Amino acid sequence: MTDDPEPLCSCSTKLTAIYMNTPQIIFLDGDGTLWYPTSTKRTEKPHWIYKDPELKDSYLEHLSLTPGCLETVRALHDHGIKLYLISANPAPPEVAEPELREKLEHFGLMPYFAGYFSSPGDNPDGKAEIMLRVLQENNLTPDEGLMVGDSLGYDYLPAINHGIQAFWIDNPVASRPEDLPEEIATIFELPELIQLLKLPDTAHTALQEYSNVWPEQYQKEAEILKDLFGDEITDIEHIGSTSIPGLMAKPIIDIGVMIPTYREHTDFTSRLAELGYRKDVSSTERHFYRKGFPTTHHLSIAFADRGGFWPRQILFRDYLRDHPAARDEYARIKQASLSEDPTGKLEYVAGKTDFVYRILELAGWNQ
């Protein structure tokens, strides 16, 4: 049953006024944006890594992808956006660029990139010069490109100073130039690009017949979440349509986690990002997250001391499990609603509302 609210990003400026169209090319920084040294956990300098002589040929084993990197890069590529990697490095290009290729191949990212370049580490405008050249070679104007990186001095400011759109990935350990604009277009993790660029999520556009794999997928993910949350949670449940045997559904595993009292989403968001979850919305009743692109999982963190999200989900689920006629009626309504709204979003959700409240009343919900 879970509501499916419109995405809401955690950005620091009015981004909808900046991005009206999807960029044709996205330039991505490497160190600190696509990958980082595992041991630093992105909480201390250096947040980048070069080929440390002490690591010899095993330095790649000490790197990790940033949360949601692979799924984001794949989604951008699959939607026809050209991707280029640009990384500043003190080494000459003939040394630095083979190492960039080595990293892309190591993480399975190579098929998604149209090219990769190294810029001089002592020239903050070096990346902008490369971006302008690539855009010109593709017969594009500067405003048809987008730079995404975790350095204000080498990624964000050079791009916007040359007319190229940019996002800065908020990095508390990065140095900050003295002269900064009042507003900086900011994201916190790469997957936010999917929401900001409004890429269509195909997981929401079609219903599938019930699959016995769905409970197995829930159990696997539930164990991972239990390990993450430990004794912070009091309950965890498979909710939503994939939790009801025999009901056709979007192939998204809905998981509900109960915590005793309300806590800010910041208590959870960074940890969940390590598992690939991206923050969507918060309400008085829950914090809502998505995982995967197309979406594979929804996670709702509900508060025992606030609202009725949890009992509504359980009552609705259990009633349809016990009443096949109601379950089948719900399936017909879902199909009709999706035909009215093929995006599977607002009108699709609205089309089910009357049925949901009728079932809740039959199940004993009285609030």
Backbone torsions as a table, in degrees:
resi	resn	phi	psi	omega
1	MET	NA	-19.9	-163.4
2	THR	-46.8	137.6	175.1
3	ASP	-61.6	153.7	-179.5
4	ASP	-125.5	80.3	-173.2
5	PRO	-68.4	158.8	176.0
6	GLU	-65.2	145.6	-178.4
7	PRO	-59.6	146.1	175.8
8	LEU	-137.5	120.2	-177.2
9	CYS	-92.7	163.0	-178.5
10	SER	-103.1	57.3	-173.1
11	CYS	-98.3	161.0	-170.5
12	SER	-99.7	6.3	178.7
13	THR	-150.3	171.6	-175.8
14	LYS	-79.1	85.4	-171.5
15	LEU	-72.9	-27.7	-178.4
16	THR	-63.3	-25.6	178.4
17	ALA	-78.5	-15.2	-177.5
18	ILE	-93.3	-40.5	-172.5
19	TYR	-112.0	103.9	177.8
20	MET	-97.2	-29.2	-178.1
21	ASN	-130.3	153.7	175.8
22	THR	-68.3	131.7	178.2
23	PRO	-64.8	150.5	178.2
24	GLN	-80.7	-30.1	179.7
25	ILE	-133.6	136.7	172.7
26	ILE	-119.1	126.8	176.0
27	PHE	-99.1	129.1	-177.3
28	LEU	-118.6	132.8	171.3
29	ASP	-70.2	161.6	-179.9
30	GLY	-98.7	-75.8	-174.7
31	ASP	-66.9	122.2	-179.1
32	GLY	89.5	-15.0	-179.8
33	THR	-110.2	-51.3	177.2
34	LEU	-94.6	-36.5	-178.4
35	TRP	-145.8	168.1	-179.0
36	TYR	-158.3	159.8	176.7
37	PRO	-67.4	123.7	-174.8
38	THR	-55.2	-38.3	-173.7
39	SER	-67.0	-26.2	-177.2
40	THR	-82.3	-23.0	-176.9
41	LYS	52.6	26.8	178.2
42	ARG	58.2	31.0	-179.0
43	THR	-119.0	1.7	-178.9
44	GLU	-153.8	159.3	175.5
45	LYS	-79.7	150.3	-6.9
46	PRO	-80.4	144.5	176.2
47	HIS	-95.7	6.3	174.8
48	TRP	-116.4	175.0	175.8
49	ILE	-150.5	136.2	169.2
50	TYR	-110.2	-179.9	-175.1
51	LYS	-76.6	90.0	-178.8
52	ASP	-64.2	125.0	-179.9
53	PRO	-56.7	-29.7	-178.7
54	GLU	-68.8	-24.3	179.7
55	LEU	-87.4	-14.4	-179.5
56	LYS	52.6	-122.8	-175.1
57	ASP	-94.3	7.6	-176.9
58	SER	-104.5	13.9	-173.1
59	TYR	-62.6	-29.2	-179.3
60	LEU	-63.4	-29.2	-179.9
61	GLU	-69.0	-15.6	-178.4
62	HIS	-96.7	5.2	179.3
63	LEU	-105.4	150.2	173.5
64	SER	-131.0	149.6	173.3
65	LEU	-72.3	146.1	174.1
66	THR	-67.6	156.5	-176.0
67	PRO	-55.7	129.1	176.6
68	GLY	73.4	9.6	-176.2
69	CYS	-60.0	-54.4	-173.9
70	LEU	-62.0	-46.0	-178.1
71	GLU	-65.6	-35.5	179.9
72	THR	-69.1	-47.3	179.4
73	VAL	-60.1	-43.9	179.4
74	ARG	-62.3	-43.5	-178.8
75	ALA	-64.7	-43.8	179.1
76	LEU	-61.6	-44.9	178.8
77	HIS	-62.6	-44.7	-177.3
78	ASP	-66.7	-19.5	176.9
79	HIS	-95.5	17.1	171.2
80	GLY	82.7	13.3	178.5
81	ILE	-89.7	127.3	176.6
82	LYS	-75.5	135.2	-178.9
83	LEU	-116.0	135.9	175.5
84	TYR	-130.2	137.2	175.3
85	LEU	-96.1	128.3	175.4
86	ILE	-130.2	121.8	-177.1
87	SER	-131.1	132.7	176.0
88	ALA	-79.8	139.0	-176.0
89	ASN	-154.4	135.1	178.4
90	PRO	-68.8	-18.6	179.8
91	ALA	-76.5	154.4	178.2
92	PRO	-66.5	155.8	-176.5
93	PRO	-55.0	-35.6	-178.2
94	GLU	-65.9	-17.9	174.9
95	VAL	-98.3	-45.1	-174.0
96	ALA	-71.8	-39.5	-174.4
97	GLU	-69.4	-38.3	172.8
98	PRO	-60.2	-33.5	177.4
99	GLU	-69.4	-35.2	175.2
100	LEU	-62.4	-44.8	177.9
101	ARG	-61.8	-39.3	179.5
102	GLU	-60.7	-41.1	178.5
103	LYS	-68.0	-44.7	179.4
104	LEU	-59.6	-42.8	179.6
105	GLU	-69.0	-39.0	-179.6
106	HIS	-59.5	-40.3	-176.9
107	PHE	-94.1	4.9	179.3
108	GLY	72.4	22.9	-177.9
109	LEU	-93.9	-14.8	-172.0
110	MET	-54.9	-41.7	-177.1
111	PRO	-63.0	-16.3	-174.0
112	TYR	-97.5	-4.8	-176.4
113	PHE	-108.8	135.2	177.9
114	ALA	-82.1	-17.9	179.2
115	GLY	-178.1	168.6	179.6
116	TYR	-147.8	142.0	-174.8
117	PHE	-141.1	150.5	172.4
118	SER	-110.6	136.9	176.6
119	SER	-114.1	156.8	-177.8
120	PRO	-61.6	133.6	-178.2
121	GLY	-69.6	-15.2	-179.3
122	ASP	-101.6	9.9	-177.7
123	ASN	-126.3	98.7	-179.0
124	PRO	-58.5	-27.4	179.4
125	ASP	-86.5	0.7	-176.4
126	GLY	-60.0	-41.7	180.0
127	LYS	-66.1	-40.5	179.9
128	ALA	-62.1	-39.5	178.8
129	GLU	-62.5	-39.9	177.9
130	ILE	-67.3	-42.9	-179.6
131	MET	-60.7	-44.9	180.0
132	LEU	-62.7	-39.0	178.8
133	ARG	-65.0	-44.1	-180.0
134	VAL	-64.7	-42.9	178.7
135	LEU	-61.4	-42.3	179.1
136	GLN	-64.3	-41.9	178.5
137	GLU	-62.4	-26.6	178.7
138	ASN	-96.9	12.3	179.0
139	ASN	56.8	41.1	-179.8
140	LEU	-119.2	153.9	176.7
141	THR	-88.4	161.5	-178.8
142	PRO	-55.1	-37.0	-177.0
143	ASP	-75.3	0.0	174.0
144	GLU	-94.6	4.4	176.2
145	GLY	-111.8	161.7	178.5
146	LEU	-141.5	129.8	175.9
147	MET	-104.9	135.5	177.6
148	VAL	-130.2	121.1	-179.9
149	GLY	-163.5	170.3	-175.3
150	ASP	-102.3	8.6	178.5
151	SER	-114.0	122.3	176.8
152	LEU	-67.5	-40.5	-174.8
153	GLY	-76.7	-30.4	-176.0
154	TYR	-107.8	-20.3	-176.9
155	ASP	-111.6	-62.3	-169.3
156	TYR	-71.5	-58.2	-174.3
157	LEU	-64.2	-44.9	177.6
158	PRO	-58.9	-36.1	179.8
159	ALA	-65.6	-54.2	-175.7
160	ILE	-67.8	-28.4	178.0
161	ASN	-69.6	-15.9	177.9
162	HIS	-112.2	18.1	174.4
163	GLY	81.5	12.7	179.9
164	ILE	-100.5	132.4	178.7
165	GLN	-64.8	153.6	-175.4
166	ALA	-154.5	150.2	167.8
167	PHE	-122.4	136.2	171.8
168	TRP	-98.7	129.3	173.3
169	ILE	-84.5	114.2	-174.8
170	ASP	-56.3	121.4	-176.7
171	ASN	-134.4	103.5	-174.1
172	PRO	-65.3	-16.8	-178.1
173	VAL	-99.8	-0.5	-179.6
174	ALA	-80.9	148.8	176.4
175	SER	-71.7	151.0	-177.6
176	ARG	-123.9	126.0	176.0
177	PRO	-61.3	157.8	-177.5
178	GLU	-69.9	-44.0	-176.0
179	ASP	-92.9	96.9	-179.7
180	LEU	-113.6	146.3	174.1
181	PRO	-66.0	156.7	-178.6
182	GLU	-63.6	-36.0	-179.9
183	GLU	-117.4	130.9	178.2
184	ILE	-121.6	123.2	178.6
185	ALA	-69.1	110.1	-167.8
186	THR	-122.1	138.1	166.3
187	ILE	-125.5	169.3	-177.3
188	PHE	-113.9	-24.2	176.2
189	GLU	-146.4	153.4	-178.5
190	LEU	-55.5	-39.7	-177.2
191	PRO	-58.4	-18.0	177.5
192	GLU	-63.0	-22.6	178.0
193	LEU	-60.2	-35.3	-179.0
194	ILE	-60.9	-41.5	179.3
195	GLN	-72.8	-45.1	-175.8
196	LEU	-65.0	-36.2	179.9
197	LEU	-87.2	-1.3	175.3
198	LYS	55.1	45.2	176.3
199	LEU	-70.6	135.9	-178.5
200	PRO	-65.8	135.2	-179.6
201	ASP	-100.5	103.4	-173.6
202	THR	-67.1	-15.3	177.9
203	ALA	-64.5	-20.5	-176.2
204	HIS	-96.2	0.4	-170.4
205	THR	-105.3	1.3	-178.9
206	ALA	-151.9	143.2	174.3
207	LEU	-95.1	146.5	178.0
208	GLN	-122.0	152.9	173.8
209	GLU	-62.8	151.5	-178.8
210	TYR	-55.9	140.4	-179.4
211	SER	-124.8	135.2	176.3
212	ASN	-67.7	-10.3	178.0
213	VAL	-73.3	-26.8	-174.7
214	TRP	-60.7	-46.1	176.4
215	PRO	-61.5	-33.9	178.5
216	GLU	-67.3	-40.4	178.0
217	GLN	-64.9	-38.0	176.7
218	TYR	-62.1	-48.8	-177.3
219	GLN	-58.8	-41.6	-179.6
220	LYS	-63.2	-46.0	-178.3
221	GLU	-71.5	-34.6	179.8
222	ALA	-61.8	-39.0	179.0
223	GLU	-64.3	-38.8	178.4
224	ILE	-64.3	-42.9	-179.4
225	LEU	-69.1	-36.4	176.8
226	LYS	-61.6	-41.2	177.6
227	ASP	-63.6	-37.2	-178.8
228	LEU	-70.2	-47.5	-173.5
229	PHE	-84.7	-30.4	-178.4
230	GLY	58.8	-134.1	-177.1
231	ASP	-84.3	11.2	174.9
232	GLU	-71.1	-21.4	-176.1
233	ILE	-109.4	151.7	178.6
234	THR	-104.8	-17.2	-179.8
235	ASP	-162.0	155.4	174.0
236	ILE	-143.9	134.8	-174.1
237	GLU	-140.9	149.5	168.6
238	HIS	-83.5	117.7	-177.8
239	ILE	-123.5	-176.2	178.6
240	GLY	76.0	-178.2	-171.8
241	SER	-66.2	-31.8	-179.3
242	THR	-71.5	-6.8	178.5
243	SER	-92.1	0.4	-175.2
244	ILE	-112.3	105.5	-178.4
245	PRO	-55.1	134.2	177.1
246	GLY	88.2	-6.0	-177.5
247	LEU	-97.5	127.9	174.2
248	MET	-68.5	150.5	-172.4
249	ALA	-158.8	162.2	164.2
250	LYS	-66.2	142.4	-175.1
251	PRO	-77.5	58.4	-178.7
252	ILE	-123.5	125.0	179.8
253	ILE	-84.2	113.5	178.2
254	ASP	-90.8	128.2	-179.9
255	ILE	-125.0	132.7	175.2
256	GLY	-110.1	133.8	177.0
257	VAL	-121.9	131.2	179.8
258	MET	-104.6	130.5	171.6
259	ILE	-117.9	153.1	-171.6
260	PRO	-63.1	-42.1	-175.8
261	THR	-137.6	160.3	-179.8
262	TYR	-60.0	136.4	172.1
263	ARG	-138.9	150.6	179.2
264	GLU	-62.9	149.2	-179.0
265	HIS	-62.7	-23.3	-179.8
266	THR	-63.1	-18.2	176.0
267	ASP	-69.6	-17.8	-172.4
268	PHE	-124.2	-28.8	-165.7
269	THR	-60.8	-43.6	-179.0
270	SER	-64.6	-42.5	179.7
271	ARG	-65.1	-41.7	-179.7
272	LEU	-68.1	-30.9	178.0
273	ALA	-61.4	-31.4	177.6
274	GLU	-64.9	-22.0	177.0
275	LEU	-96.2	1.9	178.9
276	GLY	95.3	6.1	178.8
277	TYR	-85.5	137.0	176.6
278	ARG	-115.2	136.8	-179.0
279	LYS	-64.9	135.4	177.1
280	ASP	-112.5	-79.3	-179.3
281	VAL	-135.1	164.5	171.6
282	SER	-129.3	150.1	176.1
283	SER	-139.3	-174.3	177.7
284	THR	-69.5	-14.3	-174.7
285	GLU	-107.9	-21.3	-174.6
286	ARG	-166.8	162.2	164.8
287	HIS	-105.2	135.6	-173.5
288	PHE	-119.0	132.1	-178.7
289	TYR	-129.6	154.5	173.9
290	ARG	-121.7	154.2	176.0
291	LYS	-135.2	140.0	175.8
292	GLY	85.5	157.8	170.9
293	PHE	-147.9	114.1	-4.5
294	PRO	-54.7	156.1	-175.0
295	THR	-60.4	132.3	177.0
296	THR	-110.6	-27.2	-176.5
297	HIS	-140.8	144.6	165.4
298	HIS	-113.1	141.9	175.6
299	LEU	-129.7	125.5	175.4
300	SER	-114.8	121.7	173.9
301	ILE	-97.6	108.2	-175.4
302	ALA	-100.8	156.2	-175.7
303	PHE	-112.7	123.8	-177.6
304	ALA	-63.7	-25.1	-176.0
305	ASP	-98.2	9.1	-178.6
306	ARG	-142.2	129.5	169.5
307	GLY	67.6	-178.8	-175.6
308	GLY	-118.5	20.8	-177.5
309	PHE	-55.6	-48.2	-175.3
310	TRP	-62.8	-55.2	-179.3
311	PRO	-62.4	-33.4	177.5
312	ARG	-61.8	-45.0	-179.0
313	GLN	-62.5	-45.4	-176.7
314	ILE	-69.1	-44.1	179.7
315	LEU	-61.2	-46.6	-179.5
316	PHE	-62.7	-48.2	179.8
317	ARG	-58.6	-49.8	-175.3
318	ASP	-67.4	-35.0	178.9
319	TYR	-64.6	-45.0	180.0
320	LEU	-69.3	-31.9	174.9
321	ARG	-62.4	-35.5	-174.8
322	ASP	-92.5	-10.4	-175.6
323	HIS	-130.3	89.1	-177.1
324	PRO	-57.3	-34.0	-180.0
325	ALA	-64.1	-42.5	177.5
326	ALA	-66.3	-39.2	177.8
327	ARG	-59.5	-45.2	-178.2
328	ASP	-69.2	-34.7	175.4
329	GLU	-63.5	-41.5	178.4
330	TYR	-61.3	-40.0	178.5
331	ALA	-60.5	-43.2	-179.9
332	ARG	-64.8	-39.8	178.6
333	ILE	-65.4	-41.7	178.5
334	LYS	-60.5	-44.0	179.5
335	GLN	-62.8	-43.7	-179.9
336	ALA	-65.6	-40.6	-179.9
337	SER	-66.1	-38.0	179.2
338	LEU	-68.8	-33.4	176.9
339	SER	-67.0	-30.3	177.4
340	GLU	-77.2	-32.4	-178.7
341	ASP	-135.4	86.4	-176.7
342	PRO	-62.2	-14.0	178.1
343	THR	-73.9	-17.5	-178.6
344	GLY	69.7	26.1	-175.9
345	LYS	-112.5	-117.9	-166.4
346	LEU	-60.5	-53.8	-177.2
347	GLU	-67.3	-32.3	177.4
348	TYR	-62.9	-45.6	178.9
349	VAL	-65.0	-45.0	-178.0
350	ALA	-62.0	-34.7	-178.1
351	GLY	-65.6	-18.0	-178.5
352	LYS	-98.5	-8.2	-168.2
353	THR	-60.4	-48.9	-177.2
354	ASP	-59.6	-41.7	179.4
355	PHE	-63.8	-43.9	-178.3
356	VAL	-58.6	-46.9	-178.4
357	TYR	-69.1	-32.1	176.3
358	ARG	-65.3	-41.9	179.2
359	ILE	-67.5	-40.3	178.4
360	LEU	-61.1	-38.4	177.8
361	GLU	-65.2	-43.6	177.6
362	LEU	-63.3	-31.1	-177.6
363	ALA	-81.9	-6.0	177.3
364	GLY	103.9	8.2	177.8
365	TRP	-72.9	127.8	-174.5
366	ASN	-131.6	23.9	179.8
367	GLN	-111.6	NA	NA
